[in-house]
Amino acid sequence: MTLDDILMEAEEKMEKTEHVVVNEFAGVRTGKASAALVENILVDSYGSQMRIRELAGITTPEPRTLAIQPWDATQITAIEKAIQKANLGLSPATQGKTIRIFFPELSQERRTEFVKIIKKMAEDGRVAIRHVRRDAMDQLKKHAHDSGVTEDQEKQAEKDVQKLTDTYIGKIDQHFANKEKELMTV
């Protein structure tokens, strides 16, 4: 494995970590309805666990309303139970063959709770990126001793890994700042 391979692998892992954090942020409720809040909730269906997005169409007919229309009407109660069990602070209401979720206005207290939640998610992302950096540094040291890489090349590769780490931590910080602004906007 060359130094470039180690760097590319580290960047790939950091990028995946960033995507995970962004997806987690999407699942945190803001004042408006978003399909991302419920699409990954697991439902006991047909003898296995399936995501709501695999069982139903999810739409936002109004800014503060989410409509979930199962493709199989027999799944309505299972989907409704899964949403309640997910503990999102939302109460689904069944209207015919559609489940509607109405989003009440968030209180200031609730908004600050959500900010704490996303702050923890962002910190977990930063920690994961630092783990990737540590693993890449370990690989660089091991590889440098095994393949006769010069000390200057090793030092430059370590600087590159650190630069990558700083870049991706900065990206997570930016996503956090955007989500925090979105949450705190009344």
Secondary structure, DSSP 8 states (H G I E B T S, - for coil): --HHHHHHHHHHHHHHHHHHHHHHHHTS--SS--GGGTTT-EEEETTEEEEHHHHEEEEEEETTEEEEEESSGGGHHHHHHHHHHTT-S--EEEETTEEEEE-----HHHHHHHHHHHHHHHHHHHHHHHHHHHHHHHHHHHHHHHHT--HHHHHHHHHHHHHHHHHHHHHHHHHHHHHHHHHH--
